[in-house]
Amino acid sequence: MGVRGLKTYIESSNRNDLRSWPFRDKQLIIDGCNLYYCLYFGCNLDQMHGGDYDAFEEMITRFFENLRACDIEPYVVLDGGADHTNKKLDTLMERHQDKINSAFALSVGKKGKVLPIHIKDVFTQLLRKLRVPLVQCLEEADWEIAALAKEWNCPVLSDDSDFYIFNLEAGLLPIAHFQWEHVKVDRRTNKKFIQAKHFTVSKFCASFNMNADLLPVFASILGNDYVKLQNIKNLDWEKYAKPGMENTHIDGLLNWLSQFPRPEAAVSALLKLTDHKEKNLVQEALHNGIQEYKLISGYLAQFFRSKTIPRTAYTGPLQILPEQTLRLLLDGEMSSLVIDTLVHQRVSLPPQVEDFQLPCSSETSRPIRQVIYGLLLLGEQQTGKPIKTLPGASKPYVKEYSRLQLNLNSQKVEAIKTKVMEGLQLETVWEVPHDVQLQVLLDTLGVSSEMLREIPHALQLQMLVTRYWLVNAQPSPSKVHLWGLLLGMVYGKVSCTSQTQKDKLLRLKNLKNGQRRMHPDHETAHLYSQWQSCLKWSLCLNCLLCSPVPEPEVARRGISLDSLLVRGSSTERFFKQLKDAVVSLVGEDLIKTMRTGLERRDAEKTHRYYNGQNQPIDELSSWIENRMFEIDDDDDDLKENRSKAKNHKTELPDISCTIRTRHKAKARNGNHSSKKYERVCFETLMDL
């Protein structure tokens, strides 16, 4: 929801609607989706190369640590499925097209705003780790957030302009003015606080001498996500504005409304300004718009306090879900795709930065989603509503919204079952043996149980996804893409270990950050988007099957250092284990037949790759290159390197003692084909 232009009006220089508030020692209801959206874009984190998940994780951790330092008690609420009435469908479709346009703009080096596909997963995983109370609503969260804030009499943290309309006694703290990064100390009490700006409807309406009940009429006239009355919105409200106001349209409408004592009188006056043929339509739209802002008790308070599942979850299409699955949904551990599939048989797939001349990257993961749809829609469950089926067939389908080139497109996707799913019911999936749950996942990803035995426990899901991606991605990934992906996993995990390693990896991150403004390599971006899509829906399927394999930490690709590095390990050993895991899944023959990734770049030796912009520029990058070379070196050299590694006190070598001689070796072997391969592989990692 949202009232366009209202936020700008309230924050304009000739208004005084936001009051300073040294905020501390209170409960705070947080609009979770709005929070991660504002913080990700507000801190200029990467959008073009698949997402800066580790930096996002650090930022969110600091945010909640600072809240707790000020004795602020946060309660986070997330959006769930789309509104069951479909009142907002047109708006959702418009926004989806806008996101497609933004993703395309980013893909050609222009400005845009597209959240990386796993941001919500990272956010919810991290909040569980930080023990921050969290609820994912069954539908959109705005109304439930406002109802909870009214019930608990505490403020809301959000930048959604609809919270300027809800009449909340404790008011709103706009995220844009919430200075969470700079915790201050009250000199008198020696207590910490966060400087914030505070908005209340009562003070705002007092400045117009207006009844607060008229604000929903105001929002409905201007138009929000549910109500669009273009003819009334475009009336000449400017003539009622005060002199010198910046937004005369909004100011004039507020002044006009202030003359009426009650909403009914304002609606009657509006109907007199309406064409006779449209009176009934306008009256109904205004009535519905006003109802959207009326607050009664919701279900969030009970769930936060006692994990009580709302009664509404046991009626309609969601009634087929087992109690454990409902709990996972409300706890934010399961994708809201489950709700949209059951309630609407409709799913919107998030756009990514990719090659827009190729089919949408989400097509690679479609077979995974089809099994999810099969679990949810096939069987003898009674959903409380008719299930739509494909013409001439009895099988249910889900309408998927994605892109066709640059345009929003929908496609009916059939729900399917694997062989082991015959007779398997969603309502009993929690009761079937672990082996059956696991086999559904393995069949979907095309892996045998024998292959799984070769993979370390903590690596299983991301390695299964990587295997699926290697076999199904189009265009086929090259070795450069595979090794770059595995190096990203190594970076993600090692960056969360000792501070010494973090300092060294920060230099790698700075090198990576320096290249963000360059156009992304379209093939690499497309392939990596396919991998992320496969991971996203595999996470959903795994959760729906009661997690037969461990759920990875998305921000760090879920790799457990302790389970991997058994004998005085190094990043070289770590990478080697990842590489061996992939080889065991797909076989050495497939790896050998993969293109190296050098062919196109050798043919295009343009300044982008060979004028020094993407070449290694510091000692750390040289160290990474040499590690890549050593992994493919002969057995004698590997044994010698491992022997040397045992003598180091840290997992990373002391760069100052090892790099200079390697620079000399590099100069001597500058034309060695393996060295060229290392360089391009490293450059691909930087582009990711």
LOZAPA-483046 format. One record per residue (C-alpha): residue number from 1; residue in one letter; x, y, z. Coordinates in steps of 0.1 Angstrom, whole numbers. Layout:
  num  residu     c1     c2     c3
  NUM       A      X      Y      Z
...
END
This chain:
  num  residu     c1     c2     c3
    1       M      0      0      0
    2       G     10     36     -3
    3       V     -2     72     -9
    4       R     19     87    -36
    5       G     34    122    -27
    6       L     23    122      9
    7       K     57    114     23
    8       T     73    142      3
    9       Y     46    166     15
   10       I     50    158     52
   11       E     88    161     49
   12       S     87    194     29
   13       S    105    224     43
   14       N     73    244     50
   15       R     58    217     71
   16       N     66    208    107
   17       D     51    174    110
   18       L     81    154    121
   19       R     93    159    157
   20       S    127    148    171
   21       W    126    119    195
   22       P    156    104    213
   23       F    142     69    211
   24       R    151     42    236
   25       D    137     16    261
   26       K    104      9    242
   27       Q     88    -18    221
   28       L     90    -12    183
   29       I     70    -28    155
   30       I     92    -30    124
   31       D     79    -33     89
   32       G    105    -60     79
   33       C    102    -59     41
   34       N    103    -21     41
   35       L    133    -22     64
   36       Y    155    -45     43
   37       Y    145    -27     12
   38       C    154      8     26
   39       L    187     -4     41
   40       Y    199    -24     11
   41       F    194      5    -13
   42       G    202     32     12
   43       C    237     17     18
   44       N    243     13    -20
   45       L    250    -24    -18
   46       D    257    -44    -50
   47       Q    227    -51    -74
   48       M    245    -59   -106
   49       H    265    -90    -96
   50       G    240   -112    -78
   51       G    239    -94    -44
   52       D    262    -84    -16
   53       Y    248   -108     10
   54       D    277   -107     34
   55       A    277    -69     36
   56       F    239    -70     40
   57       E    242    -95     68
   58       E    268    -73     87
   59       M    246    -43     83
   60       I    214    -60     96
   61       T    234    -74    125
   62       R    247    -39    135
   63       F    212    -26    132
   64       F    197    -49    158
   65       E    227    -48    180
   66       N    223    -10    182
   67       L    186    -14    190
   68       R    194    -37    219
   69       A    222    -13    231
   70       C    193     13    235
   71       D    170    -13    252
   72       I    147    -11    222
   73       E    126    -43    219
   74       P    120    -50    182
   75       Y     92    -71    167
   76       V     96    -77    130
   77       V     66    -83    107
   78       L     70    -95     70
   79       D     47    -96     41
   80       G     33   -130     31
   81       G     11   -139      2
   82       A     -8   -115    -20
   83       D    -42   -102     -9
   84       H    -68   -130    -12
   85       T    -94   -106    -28
   86       N    -71    -97    -58
   87       K    -79    -60    -52
   88       K    -43    -52    -57
   89       L    -36    -74    -87
   90       D    -32    -46   -112
   91       T     -8    -27    -90
   92       L     13    -59    -85
   93       M     15    -64   -122
   94       E     26    -28   -127
   95       R     53    -32   -101
   96       H     65    -64   -116
   97       Q     69    -47   -150
   98       D     88    -19   -132
   99       K    112    -44   -117
  100       I    118    -60   -151
  101       N    126    -25   -165
  102       S    150    -18   -135
  103       A    167    -52   -139
  104       F    173    -45   -176
  105       A    186    -10   -169
  106       L    212    -25   -144
  107       S    222    -51   -169
  108       V    233    -24   -194
  109       G    251     -3   -167
  110       K    223     22   -160
  111       K    205     30   -127
  112       G    178      8   -113
  113       K    165     -8    -81
  114       V    163    -46    -79
  115       L    166    -65    -47
  116       P    188    -96    -50
  117       I    167   -128    -50
  118       H    179   -141    -16
  119       I    176   -110      5
  120       K    145   -121     23
  121       D    161   -155     30
  122       V    192   -139     44
  123       F    171   -115     65
  124       T    149   -142     81
  125       Q    178   -166     87
  126       L    198   -139    104
  127       L    169   -127    126
  128       R    164   -162    138
  129       K    201   -164    147
  130       L    199   -131    165
  131       R    167   -142    183
  132       V    147   -113    170
  133       P    109   -120    172
  134       L     96   -124    137
  135       V     63   -131    120
  136       Q     56   -136     83
  137       C     19   -127     77
  138       L     -4   -149     57
  139       E    -11   -119     34
  140       E      3    -84     32
  141       A     15    -70     65
  142       D      5    -33     66
  143       W    -29    -37     82
  144       E    -16    -63    107
  145       I     13    -41    117
  146       A    -10    -12    123
  147       A    -34    -33    143
  148       L     -6    -47    165
  149       A      9    -12    170
  150       K    -26      1    182
  151       E    -31    -29    205
  152       W      4    -26    221
  153       N      4     12    219
  154       C     39     14    205
  155       P     53     31    173
  156       V     59     16    139
  157       L     92     18    120
  158       S     86     20     83
  159       D     89     43     53
  160       D     55     32     39
  161       S     33     63     35
  162       D      2     43     45
  163       F     13     46     81
  164       Y      8     83     79
  165       I    -29     74     75
  166       F    -35     48    101
  167       N    -45     66    133
  168       L    -18     52    157
  169       E    -15     69    190
  170       A     21     60    194
  171       G     28     72    158
  172       L     54     64    131
  173       L     92     65    130
  174       P    102     69     93
  175       I    132     47     85
  176       A    148     75     65
  177       H    151     96     97
  178       F    160     68    121
  179       Q    197     73    128
  180       W    205     38    139
  181       E    241     39    128
  182       H    250     66    154
  183       V    240     55    189
  184       K    241     85    212
  185       V    244     88    250
  186       D    222    110    272
  187       R    247    129    294
  188       R    222    133    322
  189       T    212     96    325
  190       N    242     80    308
  191       K    217     59    287
  192       K    220     52    250
  193       F    194     62    225
  194       I    188     65    187
  195       Q    179     99    174
  196       A    146     96    154
  197       K    118    117    138
  198       H     83    110    151
  199       F     50    115    133
  200       T     15    113    148
  201       V    -18    116    130
  202       S    -33    137    158
  203       K     -7    165    155
  204       F     -8    164    117
  205       C    -46    168    117
  206       A    -45    194    144
  207       S    -25    216    120
  208       F    -56    216     97
  209       N    -81    216    124
  210       M    -94    184    108
  211       N   -110    152    121
  212       A    -85    123    118
  213       D   -113    100    105
  214       L   -111    120     72
  215       L    -76    109     64
  216       P    -88     75     48
  217       V   -110     96     26
  218       F    -80    117     16
  219       A    -59     85      8
  220       S    -88     71    -13
  221       I    -91    102    -33
  222       L    -54    105    -40
  223       G    -53     68    -48
  224       N    -35     40    -30
  225       D    -27      4    -41
  226       Y    -64     -6    -37
  227       V    -83     25    -48
  228       K    -78     45    -80
  229       L   -103     73    -87
  230       Q    -85     92   -114
  231       N   -113    116   -122
  232       I   -117    128    -86
  233       K    -80    127    -80
  234       N    -74    151   -109
  235       L   -100    177    -98
  236       D    -86    212    -92
  237       W    -76    208    -56
  238       E    -47    233    -60
  239       K    -72    263    -56
  240       Y    -77    253    -19
  241       A    -39    253    -11
  242       K    -23    278     12
  243       P      2    303     -5
  244       G     38    291     -6
  245       M     32    254     -2
  246       E     54    230    -22
  247       N     28    204    -30
  248       T     -4    224    -37
  249       H    -24    194    -49
  250       I    -21    175    -16
  251       D    -23    207      5
  252       G    -54    219    -13
  253       L    -72    185     -8
  254       L    -64    184     29
  255       N    -77    220     33
  256       W   -109    211     14
  257       L   -115    180     35
  258       S   -110    199     68
  259       Q   -143    217     63
  260       F   -163    185     69
  261       P   -170    171    104
  262       R   -173    134     94
  263       P   -162    112     64
  264       E   -199    107     54
  265       A   -203    145     47
  266       A   -171    145     27
  267       V   -182    115      6
  268       S   -216    132     -1
  269       A   -198    163    -13
  270       L   -175    143    -36
  271       L   -204    125    -51
  272       K   -219    159    -61
  273       L   -187    165    -81
  274       T   -189    131    -98
  275       D   -206    123   -132
  276       H   -240    106   -126
  277       K   -229     75   -144
  278       E   -199     70   -121
  279       K   -216     78    -87
  280       N   -222     42    -77
  281       L   -187     31    -87
  282       V   -171     61    -68
  283       Q   -192     55    -37
  284       E   -183     19    -35
  285       A   -146     26    -41
  286       L   -145     53    -14
  287       H   -163     30     10
  288       N   -138      2      4
  289       G   -109     25      7
  290       I   -121     38     41
  291       Q   -126      3     54
  292       E    -89     -5     46
  293       Y    -78     18     74
  294       K   -102      6    101
  295       L    -83    -13    128
  296       I    -95    -42    150
  297       S    -74    -67    169
  298       G    -53    -89    146
  299       Y    -35   -122    152
  300       L      1   -110    155
  301       A      0   -103    193
  302       Q    -11   -139    201
  303       F     15   -154    177
  304       F     43   -133    191
  305       R     34   -142    227
  306       S     23   -179    224
  307       K     29   -190    188
  308       T     -9   -194    184
  309       I    -18   -200    148
  310       P    -46   -177    136
  311       R    -81   -192    130
  312       T    -81   -179     95
  313       A    -52   -203     86
  314       Y    -76   -232     93
  315       T   -101   -221     67
  316       G   -100   -219     29
  317       P    -71   -231      8
  318       L    -46   -230     37
  319       Q    -65   -256     57
  320       I    -47   -284     39
  321       L    -14   -274     54
  322       P     -1   -294     83
  323       E      3   -274    116
  324       Q     41   -277    113
  325       T     40   -261     78
  326       L     18   -233     90
  327       R     42   -226    118
  328       L     71   -225     94
  329       L     52   -200     72
  330       L     44   -177    102
  331       D     80   -180    115
  332       G     93   -169     81
  333       E    112   -202     75
  334       M     91   -211     45
  335       S     86   -192     13
  336       S     53   -173      8
  337       L     52   -190    -26
  338       V     33   -217     -7
  339       I      5   -193      1
  340       D      2   -178    -34
  341       T      2   -213    -49
  342       L    -27   -225    -27
  343       V    -47   -193    -26
  344       H    -43   -180    -61
  345       Q    -26   -207    -81
  346       R     -4   -177    -92
  347       V     33   -169    -85
  348       S     53   -139    -94
  349       L     90   -148   -100
  350       P    114   -120    -90
  351       P    134   -104   -119
  352       Q    172   -106   -118
  353       V    200    -89   -136
  354       E    207   -112   -165
  355       D    209   -114   -203
  356       F    176   -102   -215
  357       Q    181   -116   -250
  358       L    179   -151   -234
  359       P    149   -168   -218
  360       C    142   -158   -182
  361       S    168   -173   -158
  362       S    139   -187   -137
  363       E    131   -212   -165
  364       T    160   -234   -154
  365       S    144   -239   -120
  366       R    109   -245   -133
  367       P    110   -283   -128
  368       I    118   -277    -91
  369       R     88   -255    -87
  370       Q     66   -280   -105
  371       V     73   -305    -78
  372       I     65   -279    -52
  373       Y     32   -273    -70
  374       G     26   -310    -71
  375       L     30   -314    -34
  376       L      6   -285    -27
  377       L    -21   -291    -53
  378       L    -21   -328    -62
  379       G    -37   -354    -40
  380       E    -70   -358    -22
  381       Q    -68   -327      0
  382       Q    -98   -304      1
  383       T    -86   -268     -3
  384       G   -119   -251      2
  385       K   -120   -238    -34
  386       P   -120   -254    -69
  387       I    -85   -261    -83
  388       K    -80   -248   -118
  389       T    -67   -274   -143
  390       L    -52   -272   -177
  391       P    -77   -273   -206
  392       G    -83   -309   -217
  393       A    -64   -323   -187
  394       S    -71   -331   -151
  395       K    -37   -318   -138
  396       P    -37   -285   -118
  397       Y    -14   -257   -129
  398       V      1   -225   -115
  399       K      2   -193   -135
  400       E     38   -181   -133
  401       Y     45   -144   -140
  402       S     80   -137   -153
  403       R     94   -119   -183
  404       L     95   -126   -221
  405       Q    124   -104   -232
  406       L    115    -70   -216
  407       N     78    -76   -211
  408       L     58    -91   -182
  409       N     46   -125   -193
  410       S     25   -153   -178
  411       Q     26   -190   -184
  412       K      5   -219   -171
  413       V     29   -244   -154
  414       E     17   -279   -147
  415       A     20   -294   -112
  416       I     39   -327   -113
  417       K     48   -356    -90
  418       T     79   -377    -90
  419       K     76   -415    -88
  420       V     82   -416    -51
  421       M     55   -390    -45
  422       E     27   -413    -56
  423       G      4   -417    -26
  424       L     23   -390     -7
  425       Q      0   -364      8
  426       L     10   -330     20
  427       E     -9   -334     52
  428       T     11   -365     61
  429       V     45   -355     47
  430       W     58   -349     83
  431       E     49   -385     92
  432       V     66   -404     63
  433       P    102   -417     68
  434       H    131   -395     63
  435       D    143   -416     33
  436       V    111   -409     14
  437       Q    113   -371     21
  438       L    150   -372      9
  439       Q    142   -393    -22
  440       V    116   -367    -34
  441       L    143   -340    -32
  442       L    170   -362    -49
  443       D    146   -372    -77
  444       T    137   -336    -83
  445       L    174   -326    -86
  446       G    184   -357   -106
  447       V    208   -371    -80
  448       S    211   -407    -67
  449       S    214   -415    -30
  450       E    249   -430    -38
  451       M    261   -397    -50
  452       L    249   -380    -19
  453       R    271   -402      3
  454       E    302   -386    -12
  455       I    291   -350     -1
  456       P    299   -336     33
  457       H    267   -331     53
  458       A    268   -293     55
  459       L    274   -290     18
  460       Q    247   -312      5
  461       L    220   -288     -7
  462       Q    242   -262    -24
  463       M    262   -290    -41
  464       L    231   -307    -53
  465       V    219   -274    -67
  466       T    253   -268    -84
  467       R    250   -303   -100
  468       Y    215   -295   -112
  469       W    226   -262   -125
  470       L    256   -277   -144
  471       V    233   -302   -162
  472       N    203   -279   -169
  473       A    216   -243   -173
  474       Q    215   -226   -207
  475       P    239   -216   -220
  476       S    261   -244   -206
  477       P    284   -231   -178
  478       S    321   -231   -185
  479       K    349   -242   -161
  480       V    355   -205   -154
  481       H    319   -201   -142
  482       L    320   -232   -121
  483       W    353   -224   -104
  484       G    343   -188   -100
  485       L    311   -200    -82
  486       L    331   -223    -59
  487       L    356   -195    -51
  488       G    326   -174    -41
  489       M    316   -201    -17
  490       V    352   -202     -3
  491       Y    352   -164      1
  492       G    318   -164     17
  493       K    328   -189     44
  494       V    364   -178     51
  495       S    352   -142     55
  496       C    334   -152     87
  497       T    364   -167    104
  498       S    394   -151    121
  499       Q    399   -113    121
  500       T    433   -117    103
  501       Q    416   -135     75
  502       K    388   -109     74
  503       D    414    -81     70
  504       K    430    -99     41
  505       L    396   -107     25
  506       L    385    -71     29
  507       R    412    -62      4
  508       L    396    -87    -20
  509       K    362    -71    -14
  510       N    376    -36    -20
  511       L    390    -48    -53
  512       K    356    -63    -62
  513       N    337    -32    -51
  514       G    359    -10    -73
  515       Q    345    -28   -104
  516       R    308    -26    -97
  517       R    300      3   -119
  518       M    312    -17   -150
  519       H    287    -34   -171
  520       P    282    -70   -159
  521       D    293    -98   -182
  522       H    259   -109   -195
  523       E    266   -146   -198
  524       T    281   -148   -163
  525       A    253   -128   -148
  526       H    227   -149   -166
  527       L    243   -182   -154
  528       Y    247   -170   -119
  529       S    210   -158   -118
  530       Q    200   -193   -129
  531       W    220   -208   -100
  532       Q    205   -185    -75
  533       S    170   -193    -88
  534       C    177   -230    -85
  535       L    189   -225    -49
  536       K    159   -204    -39
  537       W    133   -230    -50
  538       S    154   -259    -37
  539       L    154   -243     -3
  540       C    116   -240     -5
  541       L    112   -277    -16
  542       N    136   -289     11
  543       C    116   -270     38
  544       L     83   -283     25
  545       L     98   -318     28
  546       C    107   -312     64
  547       S    144   -305     56
  548       P    158   -339     47
  549       V    192   -321     41
  550       P    205   -292     62
  551       E    193   -257     53
  552       P    224   -237     43
  553       E    231   -202     55
  554       V    223   -183     23
  555       A    246   -153     30
  556       R    276   -176     32
  557       R    264   -204      9
  558       G    259   -225     40
  559       I    294   -240     42
  560       S    304   -252     76
  561       L    342   -246     81
  562       D    345   -270    110
  563       S    329   -299     90
  564       L    352   -293     61
  565       L    386   -283     74
  566       V    396   -313     95
  567       R    434   -313     93
  568       G    450   -279     95
  569       S    431   -268     65
  570       S    436   -239     40
  571       T    414   -222     15
  572       E    432   -243    -11
  573       R    420   -275      6
  574       F    385   -260     10
  575       F    383   -252    -27
  576       K    396   -287    -36
  577       Q    369   -303    -15
  578       L    342   -283    -32
  579       K    357   -292    -65
  580       D    358   -329    -56
  581       A    322   -327    -45
  582       V    311   -314    -78
  583       V    332   -339    -98
  584       S    316   -368    -77
  585       L    281   -355    -86
  586       V    286   -349   -124
  587       G    315   -372   -132
  588       E    350   -363   -145
  589       D    339   -368   -181
  590       L    315   -339   -179
  591       I    341   -316   -163
  592       K    366   -325   -190
  593       T    342   -317   -218
  594       M    332   -283   -204
  595       R    345   -253   -223
  596       T    371   -234   -204
  597       G    354   -201   -208
  598       L    384   -185   -226
  599       E    371   -190   -261
  600       R    349   -159   -263
  601       R    372   -137   -243
  602       D    402   -147   -263
  603       A    383   -137   -295
  604       E    372   -104   -279
  605       K    404    -92   -264
  606       T    389    -58   -258
  607       H    401    -31   -234
  608       R    375    -42   -209
  609       Y    395    -73   -200
  610       Y    430    -65   -211
  611       N    437    -29   -204
  612       G    444    -36   -167
  613       Q    410    -28   -153
  614       N    402    -64   -144
  615       Q    438    -78   -140
  616       P    450    -86   -105
  617       I    463    -54    -90
  618       D    475    -63    -55
  619       E    493    -91    -37
  620       L    460   -107    -25
  621       S    448   -112    -61
  622       S    481   -128    -70
  623       W    477   -151    -40
  624       I    443   -162    -53
  625       E    457   -168    -88
  626       N    485   -190    -75
  627       R    461   -210    -53
  628       M    440   -217    -85
  629       F    472   -228   -102
  630       E    483   -250    -74
  631       I    450   -269    -72
  632       D    455   -281   -108
  633       D    492   -287   -104
  634       D    507   -322   -103
  635       D    506   -344    -72
  636       D    542   -337    -62
  637       D    537   -300    -61
  638       L    504   -304    -42
  639       K    521   -325    -16
  640       E    549   -299    -12
  641       N    524   -271     -9
  642       R    504   -290     17
  643       S    535   -297     37
  644       K    543   -260     37
  645       A    508   -251     47
  646       K    511   -273     78
  647       N    538   -249     91
  648       H    516   -218     88
  649       K    498   -207    120
  650       T    468   -193    100
  651       E    448   -208     72
  652       L    459   -180     48
  653       P    496   -177     41
  654       D    517   -148     52
  655       I    515   -129     20
  656       S    546   -108     27
  657       C    567   -139     28
  658       T    554   -156     -3
  659       I    542   -132    -29
  660       R    574   -117    -42
  661       T    589   -149    -55
  662       R    556   -158    -71
  663       H    556   -125    -89
  664       K    589   -135   -105
  665       A    575   -169   -114
  666       K    545   -152   -130
  667       A    567   -130   -151
  668       R    586   -160   -163
  669       N    555   -179   -171
  670       G    532   -151   -183
  671       N    522   -170   -215
  672       H    515   -203   -198
  673       S    480   -215   -207
  674       S    472   -224   -171
  675       K    481   -190   -160
  676       K    458   -174   -186
  677       Y    431   -197   -173
  678       E    437   -186   -137
  679       R    436   -149   -146
  680       V    403   -152   -164
  681       C    388   -174   -137
  682       F    398   -148   -111
  683       E    383   -120   -133
  684       T    351   -139   -135
  685       L    350   -142    -98
  686       M    354   -104    -96
  687       D    325    -99   -120
  688       L    303   -121    -98
END
